Amino acid sequence: MIKINRRTFIKAAAVIGGGFFAGCGFEKNSAEKLNVENLRQIISAGSSNSRCIMWRTDSPLKNPAVEVKLKNSSNVMKFSAIDSTFTDDGEEIFQYTANIKNLSPDSNYEYRIFDGESFTDFFELKTSSDKKFKALIFPDSQSADYDVWGEVAKTAFEKNPDAEFFINVGDIVDNGEDKNQWRAWFEKVSEQMKKIPFAPVMGNHETYSRDWQIRFPTAYINYFAVPDNGVENFSRRFYSFDFGAAHFVILDSQWDELEQFQPNLIETQKNWLREDMQKNSKTWNIAFIHRDVLQYRINGRPERQEGFSDVGVNFMPEFENLNFDAVFTAHLHTYRNRGRLKNFREDETGTLYILTGLAGDVRYSNLWADHALDKVIAPQPEIDNYLTLEVDEKNLSVKCFLHDGSQIDEINLTKEV
Ligand SMILES: [Fe+2]
């Protein structure tokens, strides 16, 4: 029989764990409680084996780190956090970011934050698998009163406890500099963000200053440490990640606003998108971009013609050439399913384009005229909605629900594998 002492056990656990070993976490349960705010999981490029954890505190931490262990295990991996503190809207946000690596696919983990002798509780962390998954998609949540966002999110999460991550398609807040709006938005999904990762999309409202001028989206960029796109000077502006059988691409449609800070977003992004898709071998390709691909007529403004927006003109050919199955947009605060399009017209071999609706209290009642390519339109005037996305190797299903959980649309795509 091999005798194992504590020193040998620690070394063995460190090798198995892949992080660096911090000792058995259960020994420290009597330690002082650490209070953190806005604790959140952010999607990572490889969701089956990694995760980004971020949080903020009222005052600086000395040795911030994250402990991760398989559920019901005592083998703990420790990951140091970096100080990602930033200043915006007149406030210094003490914030920390840890990149969790070397996880096993399809596994249930637990994690907690610690600093010296003080710890938070443990929270769930589940890695993705090759099996069917479900994600929640929320359109613009920008609001005057974030209770409305809170209600639609509450219904969506209660009815979909099996959702493995969630996306907001941009205009997360109404004013991107307003620290109180960010706090209100985070507060409404604070329990969910601890448990499942969030994939953000930047909208134009993330680029607005307190006095409603254009500014660099400092808060958005700092709050969400999304996967590195490898493009100098465009860090966190656009990115991609894999989840199950799907490859997701998140794009930035704010070239008008942000040209003054970094020019050539359209061409830079197109080049990156082509390279990114060359490396991709997933069955399903799904893109998100805040501004819509179509241009709508506006009721009462007959001079504005129906057609395609500059997002559509620039990126629909890319999406279709690169074999994207579905593209989700937002910005217009109305749900419209346009079916599958190719070469700017209906085509059953084309890409599915969904304009996702709204999930806040900013409503554009009776503003948009219908577009000839609209197939399904949410009941008018618009009220809040959310979507589910379910994907496995053969099937992709999108469902749209109103804020009370009633379903108004369903689209199913299939592939022969
Ligand atoms: Fe917008």
Residues whose N, C-alpha, C, O or C-beta is under 5 A from the ligand:
A	BS01	LIG	D171 G203 N204 H205 H331
